[in-house]
Each structure stands twice: as C-alpha cells, then as structure tokens.
C-alpha cells in the first residue's frame, strides 16, 4: 500500500498525496546506502547488493592514526605500507592501529589538569622533605661542586644533600612542566622565577645582585643600557642580552668567584646559537657590544674571538638596518612601526656599535671596522629627523671618530716608507691640534671618564713616534717628549678615576690594552738614550702602578692580564729596572713589529721577551708557572736574577740597554710580522711551541744570509 502524506493546497485546504517511488529511485537509494556503509559493514551478510556489486567494492581501508584523530582524508597504503602524504609533510609517525581510538580535546585537557595537580602535590611534598631534613639553605655558597647549579648558583651534589634529597631536588628542578622554552623555572608554591642556562640555574635574588653589580660597577664605563629596566624586561628583549649582563656582572662577583668560569661555556653556546639563527632583534646587537667591551676571560690571543664578534656586531646591525634607524621597514619583511623612543634607541645602539668597533680596532691593532655615515649627523634637507645622542655617548662618539681619523692618516699601509714617515710626522702635529680643539669644544660636558678616553686617543696618536727614527725625523726628540707626556697624562687620568670613582678591575678591555701599551712605552723610554730627558723617578713609579693595575684587572687565574703583566715585569727586571739607559743617540727605539698600528709596541715587546727570556730562563719563560709566583718589579735585580747571566748579550736587545752596532736594514724591519706566522702574542702566550733558535742560527739568520746583511749572528 502506498504511503500518503498531507499537503496544503493554494486555497488552504489539506490534501493527501501518495508517496509512491519508482523502482529506479528505490534502487538508487539502496545503492547509496550500501556505498556509505561499505567501510563499516561490507562483510555483513545482510548487504542489499548482489554478488556483482560486492566484486566491485574494494577491501577494508583504514586511515592512519593521525588522520583519524583529526578526521581528515588519508591516502595511506597498507600493502605494501606507504606513509600518507600528510604524515610525510608534517614528519609524523604514520601508523594504522586496529585498536586506535580518538581522544577528545576535553578529555586531554582534563588529563593535563590532573597531571598538573599531581605534580604540584609532589612539588609540595619534596619541599617538605627538604625542609624537614634540615638541609642548608639554597642560597648558601658552595665551592668545588659539579653538576646542576641550584638556587642562587648553588651546585647540587650528594655530599651536601644526601643521595635521596639530591635526587629529589634535582628532579624538582628538572620537571619539564616547570621549565618554559625561554629557560625560566617557575616554582608554583611562591611564584618565584629561576633563570637557567646550561647547567647554571640562578634564583631571582642572585639575578638581581648580578644586575646591580653590572650597573654599579661597569655601566659607567659604557652607558648603553637603561638602569631603570628590570632583569625580566631585558630577558624579554633578548635572552642573550640578559645573560650577557649576567656574565659581565659575574666577572668580579665576590659572592661566587667561580661563576664566571662555569657560565663561560654555556654562554658562548647561546651566543653562537643566537647568531646562527640570523637574529632579527637589534637587542642582540647590544649584547655583542657589551661582549666586545668586556670579553670573556682568555688565556690565549689565538683563541680570543673578540675581533670576530666585533665584525659580526657590525654586520648584524646593518642587516637589521640600524645604520638607517628611521627606515627599519626597508630591512624587514614584516610591518614595522617605530615610535620616537624606538628610533632614538636604534640611533644610540648604532652609535655604540661604532664606538665599540673603533676601540676594538685600536686595542687589537687592526684596521677600523667603523661606518661613520650621515645617520649619526643628519642634515635638515635629508628628510630625516635629528635624534641627538645622550651626552655621555655623544662625547665618546666624537672622541672615537677622531681616533678613526688618526688611524687612517697615520697608520697606513706605507708606514715603512721613510719619506712617508717624515711627512706623517707633520700630519701628527695637525691631528694633535684637532684633539686640542675637540677637548676645548667639549670641555663643559667632559666627565672624568671622558678625559680617560680622550687621553687614550692622544696616546694612540703619540705612539707613532716609535715608527720614526733619528735619521728620518728632524723633531725626533720632540715627538718622544710628546709621547712621554701623553703616556703620563693617560696613566694619571686612569689612576685618578680608579681612586675616586671606579676601581679599574671593572674597566673595559680597551682600557687594559691601552694601559699595557703605556707600560711598554715607559719600558722602552726608560732603557734608551731618551731616559735622560724625562723624570726617571716619576716614570718608574708610573710603571710599577701599571703592572699592579693590569694584575688587578685579571678576572680569573692565568688569563691574559696576568700573563701580559708578568711579561712586562720580567722585561723590566731583565733590563735592569730602568737603570741601563745608554747615552748613545741611536735608533734603538724603532720597532721591528710594525703592522699592529699603535699596539705594535706591545707585540714588539712580547716578541723581544721571547728572545730575551723565554728561551733562556726555564723558570720565568713558562708563563703558566710564572703567574703563580708573580715577578715583583720593585725588588732589586739580585732577588730575581736576570736571564742569560754569563751569556754574551744580544747586540739587538734594546731592553738590555746595549746600543746597536749597526741598524737593521729596511729589508729586515719591513718583514710582514703581523701575519699569523709571526703573531707574537698568539705564539708566545699560548705556550705551545718552542722558539729556541729562531733568532740564533734560525729563521732570521737564514734570511740575513740570503739578503747579504752583515752583523746578524
């Protein structure tokens, strides 16, 4: 019987119509139902299709677990098994399990909530166990401990806590749920946040102490950061900037003297990882600026990456667009909206990059990496607003800009040409006037720190006197007098600053290098014919303070300040403590190492130390052991016998006060000493190679015989 259903006609009356389906329609509906249920009950004996239809349908086809979880179409092939395209694209584990069941979001979230409650209960229980065991407070100092560094930098070990308690505390700190991707441990009981880097874990109090140490002792030497910001804000800017401040604050941190050694390796790993990811934040550039200003302690110049970091600093800054601070959008693939304070901060950071790059070039005796363009002093017609630098950085920027001018005009490639050297002596006089004018122009805003940096640039200028000679320069003695005055003024400004304001153990690496250059300059002047023209007692007093100051700057045992101060002290004792000056007016002050600009006096002196001491005195020649018993420069020479006693003096030794019987020809003095093969600091201070015989019957002798030079043994 046909089914009927009521319908409404146009006039509103009800009518009944038969719902009679044709056989074709019934067959089509059945066919559709069978197709939709093919994957579920294809094996059912009650299937409506005949044998023909069953032969056409494929076998049971299942989606992989991942696609079933997301209710997505899957093209997995089971025999032979081939992963589906979605799992291949997203690198998922493509599996087909017959007992797989989808997990709803609500169920998963409920499970996570139960897990959090369970972990919180375990956390509270562990805290009670630690406190009931009567253990030492977590902020107590610890020494000679390995492993994790706990709250306030305390290493966890079984000797202190016991095996069970140590495992409990370590498991508490190692919970994945308590460590966010940025490296911060959050303790749910009191809400404290602990920062971690590698195996270093610092509590909030220790972080605050290190930041206070940085801004109290280091910030005035290079005021780049804002002291009013919190440590957490710097961590949000860039984790590497946060840890850079921590590393600098740990350099002379009395509460934990070993922290700087423990943090060095994980910090460098973080820095290289950050750089390898091509940073897009200019706050990473700030971290590089600070790292180059206060490098991590090194025992060898050949492994010191500071100059390399300086180059990366400039390259990253330009890639981000700091050299065009108002046009950051031109260097970003995303929309950038800059406020006035953002542009000012970018201008300040770019100026800091140039300041740091210039000091690195000067201190390491390398060509300048600076880029002084219009962004530092925009003109009104350029369409850019002028954003003035803060007074403390503005003075430094102008001082280092003039330092770059001195480097370009004096320490050029043709520095060994006698004609060029003579003309450059006139140029040095003009540059000295530029320094006087700059000092006069900035006199109302110069601070004690600015005077130290200004006098360092003047010393950089006057050290060019060592490239001159009596035969090529008419005003040779006048230039030596100017060199001594510049050396004395720089050291006095530095010592006054250390006494009244900032101890020099917190000073920058650049100031340490310039103080070393001043010390080696005094060493040469006091053991030459020029010693009669300077106040010897004052010069000796300054020299002794130089060695004490450099040793004070040491960050850890056997680092470069300790080793270089020991070299300087040994040379002083070997030369008779400044009492062997000759009266012969000769060219003994000329340098043989002439490729490191104003720092050539340091590299030349270290090379001579190798010649005079390292190969002849086993006790003092090994710096690794000599720094354990530092040489006292004020002691009489009898207490520390000079090296090579009884041996014939080297005729080319200027430190022994002996005049040269014949000046070394230009062909010998113009050798490319700045190459890695002749890098004196990389070789000598590493303590890895034996140099005996390099001069006596060695490299220089063979070269002299080749060119036919007489007078070299």
Beta strands, then each sheet from edge to edge (+ up, - down):
strand 1: 4-8
strand 2: 14-18
strand 3: 184-186
strand 4: 193-197
strand 5: 200-202
sheet 1: 1+ 2-
sheet 2: 3+ 4- 5+
end
